[in-house]
Amino acid sequence: MSLTLAATIQEAPQYEEFYGFVQSPFTLAPDPRFLYLSESHDGALQLLLQSIRRKEGIIVLTGDIGTGKTTVCRSVLERLDMTSFTSLLLNPFLSVEEMLREILLDFGVVSREAVRSGRVGAATKHDLVSTLHEFLISLVPIGGTGILMIDEAQHLSPQVLEELRVISNLETNQSKLLQIVLVGQLNLLEVLAAPELRQLDQRISLRATLTPLTRTDLEAYIGHRLSVARGSSSVNFDSQALDAIHATSEGVPRVINLLCDRALMLGARDGISVIPEDIITEAADGLGLRAARARTWSWFQGPRRWIPIVATILALLATLAALTRVSI
């Protein structure tokens, strides 16, 4: 953030109070209440719920950075019934034993005190898997199921991925006992496609991908978040501002949130209820977003950058043509 923007924001009132929001509408926290169901997000949500209810084995959700994967996962967990026992792992850098202990903790099979006392901490991998299996079997009479979600799964070690393949085989004659949802960035698909993970990859029953928001989605997305925060009647963004937000963010929800949050700070500073394009420009400059886009543009599309490159290529082609004529 630039010093100028930081100074102006410090002098301005808190925009939540100025606009009458109950809470910040553009928080970066993965609050399921703020989930906007674009076609991509709604499709992924429904596919995940359907696959879990059908007790399929391994499910994969991917998306670019900031597209809302974690929020979708938390929304899925909120929509499950009381017979679903869930474990959400946010740290992908666990060892196999650490992962199994965290799953048992989340399922309520062991207590944090038992882990700290060393009894569970000293258990072997075989002991931990056996305990997990026994718990999952105990859910069968009530129609229950275990659901494991792992965020940032592209960082999982090969050892952990192999163990996930093994525990995905915990099943009865009729259905899987444990549903595993791997959530990660787009390169997760490349990780899973590695030859050494072929057995795991073949067990994936669903692959869902989140995409950035369209310009139409963006307008509805911002309106939805303002409405949830109970302040939509006191402030809005004009059409040019929305165009600028979409162009700068490229439809990525996390970047949209950053831009809108800073824009509302500046709007409260100026005491306005309609956010114009120039406020978005100022917010983007303060966040370094426009500068980053300008650098990208100047490298890939700036004409001055390409003039010497094109001239060199043309000179080489002319030289090759002359050499060819001489040889003939």
C-alpha positions, 0 to 999 in steps of 0.5 A, a space after each residue: 500500500 502506498 504512503 498516500 493511500 495509507 495516510 488517507 485511509 487512516 484519517 477516514 472513518 471506518 467504512 463499515 460504520 459509515 455505510 452501516 454495514 454489520 460486518 465487512 462485506 469483502 473480508 478475505 475469510 472463507 465465510 460460506 454466507 458470502 459464497 456467490 453461486 456463479 455457474 462454475 461455483 454452483 456446479 462444483 458445489 452440487 457435484 461435490 455434495 452429490 459425490 459425497 452423498 453417493 459415498 464415492 471415494 476420491 474427489 478433486 476440486 481445483 481452481 486458480 489462486 483466489 477463486 474461492 475453493 476453501 469457501 466452497 469446501 466450507 459451504 459443502 461441510 455446512 450442508 452435510 447432515 449429522 451422520 457425516 463426520 468431517 475432517 478439514 486439514 488446512 496444513 498439507 505439510 504433515 507427515 503420514 502419522 501427523 495426518 492420521 492423528 489430525 483426522 482422528 482428532 477431528 472425528 472425535 476418536 481421540 482427544 487433544 490431551 491424549 495426543 499431548 500426553 504421548 499415548 497417541 503420539 507414540 502410536 504406529 501408523 498401523 495402530 492409527 489406521 486400525 483405529 480409523 478403520 474401527 471408527 468408520 466401521 462403527 458408523 455403518 449401522 447408523 448410515 454414517 460416513 467419514 469425510 476428509 477434506 485437504 486444502 492446498 493438496 498440491 503440496 502433499 508429499 508422495 508418502 501422504 498421497 500414497 497413504 490416502 490411496 491406501 485409506 481410500 480402500 477402507 470400505 464395506 461390500 456396498 460402499 466406501 467408508 471414507 470420502 476424500 476431497 483433495 482441494 488445490 490449485 490447477 497444478 494439483 491435476 499435474 501432480 496426480 497425473 505423475 506415473 508413480 501416482 497412477 493408482 491414486 489417479 485412477 481412483 478419482 471419481 470426480 474432478 471439478 474446477 472453479 473458474 473466474 467470474 464473468 463481468 455479469 457474475 462480478 456485478 451479482 457477486 458484489 451485490 450479493 456480498 453487500 446484501 449479506 453485510 446489510 449495507 447494499 442500500 447505502 452504497 454501490 459501484 457505478 458501471 464504469 467502476 465495475 468494468 475497472 474492477 473486472 479488468 483489474 481483477 480478471 474475475 478472481 474473487 480474492 482480488 475483487 474483495 481486495 479492490 472493493 474493500 479499499 475502494 469502500 475505505 476511500 469512498 467513506 473518506 470522500 463521503 460518497 455513496 456511489 463508487 466511481 471508476 477513479 476510486 477503483 483506479 486509486 485503490 488499484 494503484 495503492 494495492 500495486 495491482 495496476 502497476 503489475 498489470 502495466 508491467 505485464 502489458 509493457 513486456 508482452 504487448 508494448 510496441 517499443 519492447 517488440 521493435 528491436 526483437 522484430 527487427 532482429 528477426 527480420 534481419 536474420 530471415 534476410 540473411 538466411 534468404 541471401 545465403 540460400 540464393 548464394 548456395 543455389 
